[in-house]
């Protein structure tokens, strides 16, 4: 099951896919709106999309200066149909319903636009959007979802001692090992710097721990050859998991914070380790 979404057709960030997974999604140029459009003709809080149910979404013009268009017609409010074109100022968005046959096409197009070209894996923006999608999907069908955050141990020491090109080569090696470890439905992304994220749908805590431990072991046993030297590289991994009944589907920040605390605990415990989030162990760690 896909999540209904908007696709940017005109304006900044063409091709971006924006999931409609909130009860209300605000559109405008003001700080704090859900979808910020910076092009001309956009009011501060131009329009709102209200979620009626998984298949029905109501677009409301908030008395904007230049009006809101759907398929070139000025509207005050309108139930959106699959592939409707929404005109807001100089920008254009396309509504894609959850059961639209175009979902797969736009997802593939979006994935290609959100690749980290250096490592040939997805970037942080895609990671955050995909995590939103998977949390909505998990909540709808009732499956478990897990998140892994990992980074390279002593990465700064590697850069300082052998140069930034060595660090770049290490990142490429780690990305390749992790891609070979994950399953076809898992999603590997570069979360930032030397840190990676793995979104693991249909995966409970024990399964996520086993996946993380397998990745850690594969990295630890793989020699890193650089400039005629054989170097040792290890990773630390933080794991968290939840069942769909445990939480609201949109709180990805909650899941990321738990995985990050578990990763911090793995570092504190000596690195080259996997830690599963545990409230008792992690409650004293920095927020």
N, C-alpha and C positions, 0 to 999 in steps of 0.2 A: 504494500500500500504506500503510495506516494503522499506527500504533503502538498496541498494547494500552494501556489507560489506566484510571485510576480517576476518577470524577466525584463531587464532593462533593455529597451530597443533603441533609445535615443537619449543622448546626454552623457554625463560622466559614468564610467564603469559599465559600458555596454557589454551585455552578455551575463552580467551578474544575476544570480538566481536568489530571490529573497523569499524564504518560507513564510507563509501566513499561519504561524502557530500560536498566536496570541488572540485573546478575545477581542482586542481592538488594536489595530495597527495604524499609527498616525503618519501622515506624509506632509512634508513642508520643508522650509528652509531654516526653521528655528532650531537652536540647540535643544537636544533632548527628544526630538521626534524619532520615531522608529526608522523611517526612511527619509534621509536628508537629501534633498535635491537642490543643487546650487545654481542651476541655470536660470535664465531670465524668466519672468512671468510667474514665479512661484511665490505664493503667500507664506507667511510664517507657519501657520498651521492650516494648510491648504485643504486637506481632505482626510477622511478616516475610513478605514475598512473594518466593519464589524463582522465577526464570525458568528453566524447563526447556528451552523452545525458543520460537520466535516466537508460537506459538499456545497453549502450555501454561504455566500459572503455578500454583504451589503456595502456598497461604496456610497459615501455621503460627502457632498461638497460642504465645506465649513464656511459658507458665505465668502469664498475667496474673491479677490479682486478681478481675476481674469477667467474664473469659472473652471469647471472640470468637464472634460469630454470623455465620452465612451463611444468608440467607433465614429468619431467626428460629430457626435450629437451632444449638445450641452445638457447636463443633468444636474438635478439637486440630490437625488439618491436613486440607486439602481442596484438590483440583484445582478451580480456578475455572472456571465456565461463563459464557458471555456473559450479561450482565444480572443476574448474582448481586448481591444486596444484602448488603454486609458491615456488621455492627453492631459498633462499638467504643465502649464507654462510651455517652455521650449522642449520639454522632455516627453518621453513616451514609455509606457510600461505595458507588458502583455500579461493578462491573467491566464494562468494554466491551472485547470481544475485538478483535483487529486486523482481522478480517473481518466485524465486526458491521454490520448494516444501519443501526444507530443512530449510527455514527461520524460521518456527515455532519451529522446533526441536532445532536449535542452539540458538534461543532466550530463550527457556525454560532452556537449559543447561547453558547458560550464566547467566540467572537470579539466578539459584541455586548457582552458584559460586560467586555471588556478594551480598550475604546476610550478614547483620550484625547479627551474630549468637546470640549475647546477647539479642537483641530486636526482632529478627525474622522479620526484615524489610530490605529493600535494603540499601546498603552503598553509600558513596559519589561517588565512581567511577561509579557505575551503574547509579546514579542520573545524572551525567554529560553526560554519553553516551546516556541515554534514552531521556534526554532533547534535545540533538542533533537530535535524531531520530524523536521526536515529532515535532520539528521545521521544519524539512524537510517535514514531512508528512503534517503539517499544511499549509505550503507554497504551496505544490502540489495540495491539495484538496480545499484550501481556507477557512478552518474552523478557529475559534478563538482558542487561547491557553492562559491559565493562569498559573501563578506560585505563590505559597504560601510559604513563609519562616516563621517559628515560633520557638520560644524557651521558655523555662520555666523561669518564672519570679523569681528573687532572688535565682537562683540555688546555687550560692556559699554560700549564707546564710544558705540554707538547708544543704549542705554538712558540713559546719563549725559547725552548731548547733546540727546536729543529726548524723553525720558521713557519710562516702562515701557509705556505704551500703544502707542508706536511699536514697541517690541520685540515686543509681542504681535502687532501687525499684520504685522511682518516674518516671524514664525514661521508665521502663517497663510498668507502668500504663498509661503514656501519649501515648506511642506507641499503646497500646491496644485500648484506647479510639479513637485515630485518625483513626486506621484501621476500626473501626466500623462506623465512620462518613463518610468516603470517598466512592465514587461510584466505581463500578467494573472496570471502565476504568481509574480511577485516579491512580497515582503511589506515594506511601509514601516512603521516604528514610530518613536515618540519615545523615544529612549534615555535622555534626561535633559537638562533645561535647554534649551539651543539645539542639542543634538546629536541626530542621527537615525541610524537603522540601516536598511539594506536587506538582506534575506536573498534571495539570488538562486540558486534551484535550477537544475540543468541548465546551469550557466554556468561556463566555464573562465576562466582568468586574463585572457586577451586580451579575451574578451567582457565580463567584469566591468569592465575598464579602459575599454572603449568606452562602456559604460553610464554609468559614473561621469563620464567626460569630457563626455558629452552632457548630463548633469544639471548639471554645473558651468557649461557654456557657456550653457545655457538660463537659469540663474539670473543669470549675469553680464550677459546682454543684456536682461533684463526690468527696466524702471524701477520703482522703488518710490515710489509717490506717497503722501505723508503730510502732512497739515496744510498743503496748498498748496505743498509742496516736493517736488522730485524727488531722491530719494536713491539712491545706488549700494550694492547689496548683493552680496557674493560668498560662496562657500562653499569650504572645503577638504575633500578626500575621501581617506580611507585605504581601500585595497583589499587583501584577501587571498583566497586560493583554495586548494582542495586536491582531490585525487582520492581517491575512497573507499578505495583500497588504501594510502594514505599514513599513516592514523592510526586510532585507536580511535574509534568513532562518538560517544562520550559526552563527549569533551573540548572542549566549547564554549568554555571559558575560554581554551584555547590559540588558538582562532580569533579570539576577541574581542581578546585581547592583541596579536596580530599586526596586526589592522586598526587598533587604537588607536595602535600604534607608527608605522604608515604615515601615519596622520592627523597625528600629532605631527611627522613628517618634512615633510609638506606645509606645515604651519604654519612650520616652521623655514626652509623654502625660499622663503618670501615670501608664502604664502597664495594663494588663488584658484588652487589647483593640485590635481592628482590624483597620489597616490603609491601604487605597488604595493609591498607588503611585500617587503623584500629583507634577508636576514640580515646581509649585509655593511654595508648602509647604516644599519640600525636597531640593530645590536648595541651601539652606544655610547650609545643613548638611555636615559633613565631607565626603570626597570621600571614 
